[in-house]
Each structure stands twice: as structure tokens, then as C-alpha cells.
Amino acid sequence: MSLRQTWVGGAAALIALTGAALAEVTVSQSNGPIGGLAGEMTELLGTERVQLTRLPQARLASLAVGPKQAVPVKGQARAKADAAAAPVEAVEYSARWLAGQPAPKGDAQWQCLTEALYFEARGETLQGQFAVAEVILNRVDSPAYPKSVCGVVGQRGGGSCQFSYICDGRSDVMREKDSLDRARRIARVMLDGGPRVLTGGATFFHTKSVRPSWAKRFARTASIGAHLFYRQSNG
């Protein structure tokens, strides 16, 4: 495309944008490109000026400003906060995925869930530890149990404890750093809304090495690692 054609096309497009319709644009056929181009531009710009004076003031202002642009969110802090608030919709039961999650921290409920996972399931597979977390949170949601993680974990009754480490008389010091880090991360994921898809709504579990009498009364929902999981019919 020649320089002359570019100028003519651009000016014609601008006039069309303003809503004006030119009946005719005369293009010089002179062999002198500089003089011809200058004359054409004078004519076109004069026509353009006339058309622009006919536009409403609001339309002129919008043409000067241009289309509105989306305003970006200020900084990355807002995006990170939104992401942190969103529930965890999918979990990969792998050490690599878990290690890639944000460094965990939390309140007393997080600490209680961390301790329960550490003392009750740190020797289990990753899925096994997630499964124990499911049981605890399923109990929190059940009307038959306390309404907090700490309440469920520390529940006592009939001279015994629901979770053995509470009553075993041993020091509850979490000395294994790797196991503690894993328990903290699992607790954070599950308290942040991680899916409970492993145990079928179980509210009980026991190791395969024992046969508690209550197991006969409940429906078994899963076998994961060294644990069997059960759901109460009215839980």
C-alpha cells in the first residue's frame, strides 16, 4: 500500500467513526506525489474538521479519552488473599503436592488437628493421614459430637478418651520434624475446605490389629493403610 493510500484510508476511517458520510473524495492523479499528497490531505482534514464540529460535546470527549480500560487489582496481596480464602477443591495425595502448598499456620483448632494427626496417624500413608482428618471433621459436623476440632479430639467419656494419645499418659511432644510438618500441612488443607472423599463420611476408625465391639454395629466405609473406617447410621 502506498503512503498516499495509507493517509487516505486512515482519514476516511476517522470520518466514518464520527458518523459522517463523505459523498466523494477526489484523489489527484498528478505524477508529483508530494504536491498531490499535500493537497489531498488539506482537503481531507478540512472535511474532517467540519464533521467534528457537528458532533455533540460528550461524543467528542469520549473520542479524546478512548475506550475504558479495566483497572488492575492493586498489587498481588489482594489476589493472594482471595486465593487463600477460596476452598481447596482438589487434593493430590502426594508429598510433592503437599510440599507445594503455602507454609501452614493457624489457630487453636489447627493446632488440635495437627496434634491428632501426628499422634494418631503419623506412621500412616499420606492418604491414611488425610482419612483420619476426615473422620475428625466429620465428627465436628455431626450433632452427636462437640462442635469444634479441639472438642472432638479431647472428648472423654466412660473412663476413656476418643483419641488414645489424650489418655495414654505419654508426653505429647512432637519431636519428628518431618512428620510434624506433614501433619501441619494436612490439617491446614482440610480446615481450608479440602474435599472429604476417602472415607465415605466415616466418624470412626481403628487399626486392623484390633477388633472393637462397636465395629459390628456400624457400616464399614473404607480400608486405608492400617486403618478401617466406619460410619454411624445416624451420624
URTA-V767302 format. One line per field, one symbol per residue. ss: DSSP state (H for helix, E for strand, - for the rest). psi: psi as a letter, one per 30 degrees, with the letter a starting at -180 (. if undefined). burial: + if it has 16 or more other C-alpha atoms within 10 Angstrom, else -. A space follows every 50 residues. Layout:
# URTA-V767302
ss: ???
psi: ???
burial: ???
This chain:
# URTA-V767302
ss: --HHHHHHHHHHHHHHH---------------HHHHHHHHHHHHHHHHHH HHH---HHHHHHHHH-----------HHHHHHHHH---------HHHHH- -------HHHHHHHHHHHHHH----HHHHHHHHHHHHHHHH-------HH HHH--EE--EE--HHHH---------HHHHHHHHHHHHHHH--------- ---EEEE-----HHHHH-EEEEEE--EEEEE----
psi: kleeeeeeeeeeeeeeefgljkekjkkkgkfjeeeeeeeeeeeeeeeeee eeffkleeeeeeeeelkkkkklkjlfeeeeeeeefkljfkkkikeeeeff lkkklaaeeeeeeeeeeeffgfflleeeeeeeeeeeeeeefkffllglee eeegklkgglkekefegfglkikjfjeeeeeeeeeeeeeefggkkigegh gkgllllfflikefffflkkfljjbgkkklkkfg.
burial: ---+---+--++--+--+-+----------------+--++--+--++-- ++---------------------------------------------+-- --------+++++++++++-++-+-++++++++++++++++---++-+++ -+++--------+-++------------+++++++++++++--+++-+++ ++++++--------+--+-++++++-+++++----
